């Protein structure tokens, strides 16, 4: 099982895309995201919650580093043939 220690720069070379994918699936943030998606699918968000949602997304986009899309692209390319 992976841990945060597995992502140290000196250990990162031994990680595969599948390792990272599996670790991300177990992360607490992924569980919160799934709960959010479930709540969003139930119906429309009230205006106040929509403002919070869009403000959060805006803050995220402003602070995203170029490495995140690069990592996502690498993982996508590596996992594309393995996932249904």
N, C-alpha and C positions, 0 to 999 in steps of 0.2 A: 504494500500500500504506500502511496506517495504521501509526503508531508511537505510542509513549507520548506523544510531543509533541502528537499529534492530540487528546488528551484534556485539554489545558490549558483552563481556564475560558474564555479568549477565543477558543479554536478550537472549542469544543464545539457552538456553535450551528450550525455547518455540517455536523455529522455526522448521518447518517440512521441509523435502526435497523438497516438492512442493513449499513452500514459497521461498526457495533459488533458485529453478529452474526458477520460475516466475520473481524474481528480476534480475537474470542473463540475462534473455531474454530481459529485458528492459534497461540493462546497455549500455552505449555508446560504450564500448569496444566490445560488441557483435555485434553491428551495423557495426563497423569498420571491424570486422572479416568477416561478411557476404559480405561486399563490396569487401574485399580482395579476398575471395573465388570466387565471381562473376568475378572479373578481371582475376584471375588465370585460370578460366574455359574457357575464351575467346581464349587463346592461350599460347604459350610458353613465359616465361619471358626472356628478354634479359640477357646476361651474367652478366652485372653490377647489375641488380636487383636480380638475383639469388644469387650473393655473399652477398648482403644485407640480403636477406631472410634467408640464411643458417647461417650467422653470428648472426642474431637475435635469431634464434632457438637454436643455440649453447649457447648463453648467457643465454637464458631462462632456458635451461636444467641444466646448471652449477649452477644456483642460485635457482632452485626449492627446496622447503622444503618438507620434508616427509609428512607434514600435508596436502598438496594439493592432492596428490594421495589418501590419506586416506579419505579425504572429498569427493572426486569424487567417490570413491568406496561406501561410505555410501549413497550418493545421488543416485547412480545407483541402489543399492539394494532396496532403499526405493521407487524409482519411477518406477522401472521395470514393475510392474503390472499396473501402471496408464497410461503409455504413449503408443501410438500406435506403 
